[in-house]
Amino acid sequence: MIIYEAKDYKDMSRKAANIISAQIIMKPNCVLGLATGSTPIGTYEQLVEWYHKGDLDFSKVTSVNLDEYRGLEKSNDQSYDYFMHEHLFDKVNIHPENVNLPDGMAEDAEKECKRYEELIRSLGGVDLQLLGLGHNGHIGFNEPGAAFEKETHCVNLTERTIEANKRFFASADDVPKQAFTMGIKTIMQAKKILVIASGEDKAEILKEAFFGPVTPAVPASILQLHNNVIVVGDQAVLSKLTNKDEYVTNADYRK
């Protein structure tokens, strides 16, 4: 595991975008596993900026998203499909046929999960998987207690997650109660994993995830067993790590 320390959220976003851009440059037809949420927005903005400067070409890139709400149309402004088009897909030259997310409107959840898992396998797996870090250590919609051996599956969202998402919808009744997500096993099969995190409110869970015991109680802790993990965090989120000089670098990731 390599940990890069950024000054702040903007610097974290730039460093993370640099790692993703290096992947695209080294392998133009790479498969990127992408994430949603507030944390990666700055990273996507930086990638878009570099694309418009002519530094990046997404024309051969294929993407597979980490998760999607079940029951939301793609046109719904709270769907992850909508999010990705708004923040990245519609702003770069990635081909629409190379963009992949779970189908939130699939009637047969088991069949959809199997389809998505087979799709990822058919692409040769994920070259680089981008992940955020939940306050309770979740990655994707894999909440504490989730089995490490699961592949893509449909989950019932926790009351805490539903409550947290309520602010994005007209009423609590509109909040999806289920979601499709890559499982821990699927995530761990990615060739490289990039975790981004910022803010003092996630400092304790980051310490638990990467320097505590490997346990389903902290889903992200399994990443300690992956042989190619890069963590990019700002000073605030890394503030609770002791002896930082031993394993944290302030250097830029170079292409």
KEKE-712244 format. One record per residue (C-alpha): x, y, z; residue in three letters; residue number from 1. Coordinates in pm, 1 decimal, m for minus. Example, Ala and Ser with C-alpha at 12.3 -4.5 7.8 and 13.67 -1.06 7.14 Angstrom:
+----------+----------+----------+------+-----+
|        X |        Y |        Z | rest |  nr |
+----------+----------+----------+------+-----+
|   1230.0 |   m450.0 |    780.0 |  Ala |   1 |
|   1367.0 |   m106.0 |    714.0 |  Ser |   2 |
+----------+----------+----------+------+-----+
// end
This chain:
+----------+----------+----------+------+-----+
|        X |        Y |        Z | rest |  nr |
+----------+----------+----------+------+-----+
|      0.0 |      0.0 |      0.0 |  Met |   1 |
|    116.3 |    349.8 |    m86.4 |  Ile |   2 |
|    m31.4 |    654.6 |     88.0 |  Ile |   3 |
|     m0.8 |    999.4 |    m66.4 |  Tyr |   4 |
|    m69.1 |   1301.1 |    151.6 |  Glu |   5 |
|   m237.4 |   1598.4 |    m14.2 |  Ala |   6 |
|   m264.7 |   1946.3 |    130.4 |  Lys |   7 |
|   m640.3 |   1971.0 |     91.9 |  Asp |   8 |
|   m937.6 |   1839.5 |   m108.2 |  Tyr |   9 |
|   m828.5 |   2015.6 |   m429.3 |  Lys |  10 |
|   m477.8 |   1874.7 |   m405.0 |  Asp |  11 |
|   m619.6 |   1529.2 |   m326.2 |  Met |  12 |
|   m839.2 |   1550.1 |   m635.7 |  Ser |  13 |
|   m544.3 |   1650.6 |   m854.7 |  Arg |  14 |
|   m322.0 |   1371.8 |   m722.9 |  Lys |  15 |
|   m598.3 |   1113.8 |   m772.1 |  Ala |  16 |
|   m666.7 |   1240.5 |  m1124.9 |  Ala |  17 |
|   m295.5 |   1212.8 |  m1198.4 |  Asn |  18 |
|   m300.7 |    844.0 |  m1104.7 |  Ile |  19 |
|   m606.8 |    779.5 |  m1323.0 |  Ile |  20 |
|   m460.8 |    974.4 |  m1614.5 |  Ser |  21 |
|   m137.3 |    774.0 |  m1585.4 |  Ala |  22 |
|   m343.9 |    455.4 |  m1616.6 |  Gln |  23 |
|   m514.7 |    586.7 |  m1930.8 |  Ile |  24 |
|   m185.5 |    697.3 |  m2085.5 |  Ile |  25 |
|    m10.9 |    366.7 |  m2007.2 |  Met |  26 |
|   m305.8 |    162.1 |  m2133.3 |  Lys |  27 |
|   m542.4 |    364.4 |  m2356.4 |  Pro |  28 |
|   m796.0 |     77.9 |  m2371.8 |  Asn |  29 |
|   m802.0 |     29.7 |  m1995.3 |  Cys |  30 |
|  m1107.3 |    m63.0 |  m1788.0 |  Val |  31 |
|  m1179.0 |    193.3 |  m1517.4 |  Leu |  32 |
|  m1398.2 |    110.7 |  m1220.0 |  Gly |  33 |
|  m1565.0 |    435.4 |  m1120.4 |  Leu |  34 |
|  m1737.6 |    562.9 |   m809.5 |  Ala |  35 |
|  m1995.4 |    829.3 |   m727.9 |  Thr |  36 |
|  m2056.0 |   1054.4 |   m428.2 |  Gly |  37 |
|  m1915.9 |   1392.4 |   m333.1 |  Ser |  38 |
|  m1554.3 |   1279.8 |   m285.7 |  Thr |  39 |
|  m1464.9 |   1199.6 |   m651.0 |  Pro |  40 |
|  m1629.2 |   1509.5 |   m802.5 |  Ile |  41 |
|  m1306.8 |   1710.6 |   m786.3 |  Gly |  42 |
|  m1114.4 |   1423.3 |   m941.2 |  Thr |  43 |
|  m1356.0 |   1407.7 |  m1233.1 |  Tyr |  44 |
|  m1337.7 |   1785.1 |  m1276.7 |  Glu |  45 |
|   m959.1 |   1762.6 |  m1303.9 |  Gln |  46 |
|   m978.2 |   1480.3 |  m1558.9 |  Leu |  47 |
|  m1223.5 |   1683.7 |  m1766.9 |  Val |  48 |
|   m991.6 |   1984.0 |  m1752.4 |  Glu |  49 |
|   m696.3 |   1780.6 |  m1874.6 |  Trp |  50 |
|   m910.3 |   1626.8 |  m2149.4 |  Tyr |  51 |
|  m1005.3 |   1972.7 |  m2276.9 |  His |  52 |
|   m638.6 |   2071.3 |  m2274.5 |  Lys |  53 |
|   m567.4 |   1776.3 |  m2502.2 |  Gly |  54 |
|   m374.2 |   1579.4 |  m2240.0 |  Asp |  55 |
|   m615.8 |   1286.6 |  m2215.6 |  Leu |  56 |
|   m803.6 |   1066.8 |  m2459.6 |  Asp |  57 |
|  m1096.0 |    855.6 |  m2336.0 |  Phe |  58 |
|  m1190.5 |    717.3 |  m2677.8 |  Ser |  59 |
|  m1067.1 |    364.7 |  m2601.4 |  Lys |  60 |
|  m1150.2 |    361.4 |  m2229.7 |  Val |  61 |
|  m1422.5 |    134.3 |  m2092.2 |  Thr |  62 |
|  m1588.0 |    212.3 |  m1760.5 |  Ser |  63 |
|  m1776.0 |     m4.5 |  m1512.3 |  Val |  64 |
|  m1941.4 |    170.1 |  m1222.6 |  Asn |  65 |
|  m1928.3 |     45.2 |   m868.9 |  Leu |  66 |
|  m2300.4 |     63.3 |   m798.0 |  Asp |  67 |
|  m2645.5 |    194.7 |   m886.4 |  Glu |  68 |
|  m2973.1 |    245.2 |   m702.9 |  Tyr |  69 |
|  m3242.9 |     m7.6 |   m778.8 |  Arg |  70 |
|  m3570.2 |    140.1 |   m901.6 |  Gly |  71 |
|  m3441.1 |    467.2 |  m1047.3 |  Leu |  72 |
|  m3459.5 |    546.0 |  m1418.0 |  Glu |  73 |
|  m3133.2 |    658.9 |  m1577.3 |  Lys |  74 |
|  m3294.2 |    999.3 |  m1634.1 |  Ser |  75 |
|  m3358.9 |   1046.2 |  m1261.7 |  Asn |  76 |
|  m3122.3 |   1315.5 |  m1137.7 |  Asp |  77 |
|  m3038.4 |   1102.1 |   m831.5 |  Gln |  78 |
|  m2935.8 |    795.9 |  m1029.7 |  Ser |  79 |
|  m2566.0 |    721.5 |  m1049.2 |  Tyr |  80 |
|  m2596.9 |    697.4 |  m1426.4 |  Asp |  81 |
|  m2713.2 |   1060.9 |  m1428.5 |  Tyr |  82 |
|  m2431.3 |   1158.8 |  m1189.7 |  Phe |  83 |
|  m2161.8 |   1005.3 |  m1408.7 |  Met |  84 |
|  m2291.3 |   1171.2 |  m1724.5 |  His |  85 |
|  m2313.9 |   1506.6 |  m1549.1 |  Glu |  86 |
|  m1965.5 |   1495.8 |  m1398.9 |  His |  87 |
|  m1762.8 |   1298.8 |  m1654.2 |  Leu |  88 |
|  m1914.3 |   1103.1 |  m1941.8 |  Phe |  89 |
|  m2081.5 |   1394.9 |  m2121.2 |  Asp |  90 |
|  m1766.1 |   1609.0 |  m2087.8 |  Lys |  91 |
|  m1507.2 |   1374.6 |  m2241.0 |  Val |  92 |
|  m1485.8 |   1157.5 |  m2552.0 |  Asn |  93 |
|  m1568.6 |    822.9 |  m2394.0 |  Ile |  94 |
|  m1795.3 |    623.2 |  m2625.4 |  His |  95 |
|  m2148.6 |    563.7 |  m2490.8 |  Pro |  96 |
|  m2125.0 |    193.2 |  m2569.9 |  Glu |  97 |
|  m1818.1 |    170.2 |  m2344.6 |  Asn |  98 |
|  m2003.1 |    305.2 |  m2040.6 |  Val |  99 |
|  m2142.6 |     41.8 |  m1805.9 |  Asn | 100 |
|  m2351.9 |     59.1 |  m1489.4 |  Leu | 101 |
|  m2587.1 |   m191.0 |  m1328.4 |  Pro | 102 |
|  m2938.8 |   m153.3 |  m1468.8 |  Asp | 103 |
|  m3135.5 |      3.5 |  m1185.4 |  Gly | 104 |
|  m3464.1 |    m86.9 |  m1354.7 |  Met | 105 |
|  m3386.6 |   m457.3 |  m1397.2 |  Ala | 106 |
|  m3682.0 |   m664.1 |  m1273.1 |  Glu | 107 |
|  m3478.0 |   m975.0 |  m1200.7 |  Asp | 108 |
|  m3211.0 |   m866.0 |   m951.7 |  Ala | 109 |
|  m3024.2 |  m1196.8 |   m948.2 |  Glu | 110 |
|  m3007.8 |  m1207.5 |  m1327.3 |  Lys | 111 |
|  m2883.9 |   m847.0 |  m1343.5 |  Glu | 112 |
|  m2610.2 |   m912.8 |  m1087.9 |  Cys | 113 |
|  m2493.7 |  m1216.1 |  m1283.1 |  Lys | 114 |
|  m2497.6 |  m1016.8 |  m1608.0 |  Arg | 115 |
|  m2287.5 |   m738.4 |  m1459.6 |  Tyr | 116 |
|  m2035.3 |   m976.5 |  m1307.0 |  Glu | 117 |
|  m1999.8 |  m1160.6 |  m1638.2 |  Glu | 118 |
|  m1958.5 |   m828.7 |  m1818.5 |  Leu | 119 |
|  m1665.6 |   m732.0 |  m1594.8 |  Ile | 120 |
|  m1506.3 |  m1072.3 |  m1653.8 |  Arg | 121 |
|  m1556.0 |  m1043.9 |  m2030.5 |  Ser | 122 |
|  m1366.3 |   m713.1 |  m2027.5 |  Leu | 123 |
|  m1068.2 |   m883.1 |  m1867.7 |  Gly | 124 |
|  m1136.6 |   m733.4 |  m1526.3 |  Gly | 125 |
|  m1087.7 |   m382.6 |  m1390.7 |  Val | 126 |
|   m746.3 |   m221.8 |  m1440.2 |  Asp | 127 |
|   m801.8 |     53.4 |  m1184.3 |  Leu | 128 |
|  m1087.8 |     73.8 |   m936.0 |  Gln | 129 |
|  m1164.9 |    410.6 |   m778.7 |  Leu | 130 |
|  m1317.2 |    396.9 |   m430.4 |  Leu | 131 |
|  m1440.0 |    641.5 |   m172.0 |  Gly | 132 |
|  m1451.3 |    553.1 |    197.7 |  Leu | 133 |
|  m1772.5 |    557.6 |    398.8 |  Gly | 134 |
|  m1785.3 |    689.9 |    754.8 |  His | 135 |
|  m1840.4 |    335.1 |    876.5 |  Asn | 136 |
|  m1580.0 |    184.8 |    646.1 |  Gly | 137 |
|  m1816.9 |     80.0 |    368.9 |  His | 138 |
|  m1698.5 |     59.5 |      9.6 |  Ile | 139 |
|  m1963.4 |     65.4 |   m258.9 |  Gly | 140 |
|  m2281.2 |    m41.2 |    m81.5 |  Phe | 141 |
|  m2095.0 |   m310.1 |    110.7 |  Asn | 142 |
|  m2192.1 |   m216.4 |    465.2 |  Glu | 143 |
|  m2029.5 |   m346.0 |    786.4 |  Pro | 144 |
|  m2088.5 |   m717.2 |    821.7 |  Gly | 145 |
|  m2098.5 |   m779.5 |    445.6 |  Ala | 146 |
|  m1938.3 |  m1106.7 |    343.2 |  Ala | 147 |
|  m1597.9 |  m1067.2 |    182.7 |  Phe | 148 |
|  m1665.9 |  m1341.2 |    m73.8 |  Glu | 149 |
|  m1964.7 |  m1170.1 |   m239.1 |  Lys | 150 |
|  m1959.8 |  m1064.1 |   m602.2 |  Glu | 151 |
|  m2203.9 |   m816.0 |   m760.0 |  Thr | 152 |
|  m2526.8 |   m834.3 |   m562.8 |  His | 153 |
|  m2843.2 |   m647.2 |   m466.3 |  Cys | 154 |
|  m2844.2 |   m502.8 |   m114.9 |  Val | 155 |
|  m3112.2 |   m369.1 |    113.5 |  Asn | 156 |
|  m2994.8 |    m23.4 |    217.0 |  Leu | 157 |
|  m2951.8 |     37.6 |    589.0 |  Thr | 158 |
|  m3173.9 |    285.0 |    769.1 |  Glu | 159 |
|  m2865.5 |    501.1 |    823.5 |  Arg | 160 |
|  m2795.1 |    511.6 |    450.2 |  Thr | 161 |
|  m3159.1 |    584.4 |    366.8 |  Ile | 162 |
|  m3165.9 |    862.1 |    626.0 |  Glu | 163 |
|  m2841.7 |   1009.2 |    491.1 |  Ala | 164 |
|  m2979.9 |   1009.4 |    135.3 |  Asn | 165 |
|  m3315.6 |   1160.0 |    231.3 |  Lys | 166 |
|  m3190.9 |   1514.6 |    174.9 |  Arg | 167 |
|  m3149.9 |   1444.0 |   m197.8 |  Phe | 168 |
|  m3514.0 |   1343.4 |   m251.4 |  Phe | 169 |
|  m3851.6 |   1513.4 |   m224.9 |  Ala | 170 |
|  m3951.7 |   1283.4 |     61.7 |  Ser | 171 |
|  m3821.7 |    983.7 |    253.6 |  Ala | 172 |
|  m4063.2 |    762.7 |     58.1 |  Asp | 173 |
|  m3876.9 |    847.6 |   m263.0 |  Asp | 174 |
|  m3540.9 |    722.2 |   m135.7 |  Val | 175 |
|  m3448.4 |    386.9 |   m294.7 |  Pro | 176 |
|  m3447.1 |     99.6 |    m48.6 |  Lys | 177 |
|  m3215.9 |   m122.5 |   m253.2 |  Gln | 178 |
|  m2907.0 |    m89.8 |   m469.5 |  Ala | 179 |
|  m2687.4 |   m301.0 |   m695.1 |  Phe | 180 |
|  m2321.8 |   m302.2 |   m597.5 |  Thr | 181 |
|  m1999.0 |   m474.3 |   m682.9 |  Met | 182 |
|  m1920.0 |   m709.6 |   m398.6 |  Gly | 183 |
|  m1598.8 |   m717.1 |   m196.8 |  Ile | 184 |
|  m1470.5 |  m1009.3 |   m404.7 |  Lys | 185 |
|  m1535.7 |   m816.8 |   m727.2 |  Thr | 186 |
|  m1354.7 |   m509.6 |   m594.4 |  Ile | 187 |
|  m1058.1 |   m715.9 |   m473.2 |  Met | 188 |
|  m1014.9 |   m866.5 |   m820.0 |  Gln | 189 |
|   m927.1 |   m523.7 |   m965.7 |  Ala | 190 |
|   m562.6 |   m505.1 |  m1068.5 |  Lys | 191 |
|   m512.6 |   m169.5 |   m893.8 |  Lys | 192 |
|   m726.9 |     10.5 |   m636.2 |  Ile | 193 |
|   m726.1 |    384.5 |   m571.9 |  Leu | 194 |
|   m891.4 |    503.9 |   m250.5 |  Val | 195 |
|   m958.3 |    874.6 |   m201.2 |  Ile | 196 |
|  m1066.9 |   1035.8 |    124.5 |  Ala | 197 |
|  m1072.5 |   1380.6 |    279.3 |  Ser | 198 |
|  m1183.6 |   1553.3 |    595.0 |  Gly | 199 |
|  m1119.7 |   1507.2 |    964.3 |  Glu | 200 |
|  m1456.9 |   1333.8 |   1003.8 |  Asp | 201 |
|  m1312.3 |   1029.5 |    823.4 |  Lys | 202 |
|   m974.4 |   1029.4 |    998.1 |  Ala | 203 |
|  m1065.6 |    763.5 |   1253.2 |  Glu | 204 |
|  m1224.5 |    523.3 |   1005.3 |  Ile | 205 |
|   m930.6 |    557.6 |    765.5 |  Leu | 206 |
|   m696.2 |    461.1 |   1048.5 |  Lys | 207 |
|   m919.6 |    163.7 |   1135.6 |  Glu | 208 |
|   m950.5 |     54.5 |    773.9 |  Ala | 209 |
|   m583.0 |     52.4 |    686.7 |  Phe | 210 |
|   m409.4 |     m1.6 |   1020.1 |  Phe | 211 |
|   m665.1 |   m197.4 |   1221.5 |  Gly | 212 |
|   m768.9 |   m563.3 |   1204.1 |  Pro | 213 |
|   m907.8 |   m704.1 |    881.3 |  Val | 214 |
|  m1272.9 |   m762.3 |    963.7 |  Thr | 215 |
|  m1615.2 |   m753.5 |    791.5 |  Pro | 216 |
|  m1708.8 |   m497.4 |   1058.4 |  Ala | 217 |
|  m1492.0 |   m254.1 |    858.8 |  Val | 218 |
|  m1538.3 |   m359.8 |    494.4 |  Pro | 219 |
|  m1254.0 |   m141.2 |    362.3 |  Ala | 220 |
|  m1007.9 |   m323.7 |    589.9 |  Ser | 221 |
|   m994.9 |   m608.2 |    336.1 |  Ile | 222 |
|   m800.1 |   m373.9 |    109.1 |  Leu | 223 |
|   m496.6 |   m432.4 |    331.8 |  Gln | 224 |
|   m471.9 |   m774.2 |    164.4 |  Leu | 225 |
|   m464.8 |   m636.4 |   m190.9 |  His | 226 |
|   m119.5 |   m614.8 |   m347.5 |  Asn | 227 |
|   m167.9 |   m284.1 |   m529.5 |  Asn | 228 |
|   m356.7 |    m20.9 |   m330.1 |  Val | 229 |
|   m294.7 |    353.1 |   m344.5 |  Ile | 230 |
|   m456.1 |    581.1 |    m87.8 |  Val | 231 |
|   m472.0 |    955.7 |   m149.4 |  Val | 232 |
|   m587.7 |   1159.0 |    148.2 |  Gly | 233 |
|   m566.2 |   1518.4 |    259.9 |  Asp | 234 |
|   m385.8 |   1623.7 |    575.8 |  Gln | 235 |
|   m708.5 |   1623.1 |    777.4 |  Ala | 236 |
|   m806.5 |   1263.6 |    698.4 |  Val | 237 |
|   m451.9 |   1140.5 |    767.0 |  Leu | 238 |
|   m423.8 |   1338.3 |   1090.9 |  Ser | 239 |
|   m481.6 |   1042.2 |   1323.3 |  Lys | 240 |
|   m212.7 |    822.0 |   1175.3 |  Leu | 241 |
|     89.0 |    779.9 |   1402.8 |  Thr | 242 |
|    445.4 |    763.6 |   1268.1 |  Asn | 243 |
|    320.6 |    899.4 |    935.3 |  Lys | 244 |
|    674.2 |    948.9 |    807.0 |  Asp | 245 |
|    716.7 |    572.6 |    787.4 |  Glu | 246 |
|    451.7 |    514.7 |    521.8 |  Tyr | 247 |
|    313.8 |    845.2 |    394.9 |  Val | 248 |
|    471.0 |   1041.7 |    112.2 |  Thr | 249 |
|    408.1 |   1401.7 |     15.6 |  Asn | 250 |
|    550.8 |   1346.5 |   m329.9 |  Ala | 251 |
|    342.0 |   1361.6 |   m642.6 |  Asp | 252 |
|    252.3 |   1043.4 |   m824.6 |  Tyr | 253 |
|    442.1 |   1067.2 |  m1151.2 |  Arg | 254 |
|    314.1 |    949.5 |  m1487.6 |  Lys | 255 |
+----------+----------+----------+------+-----+
// end
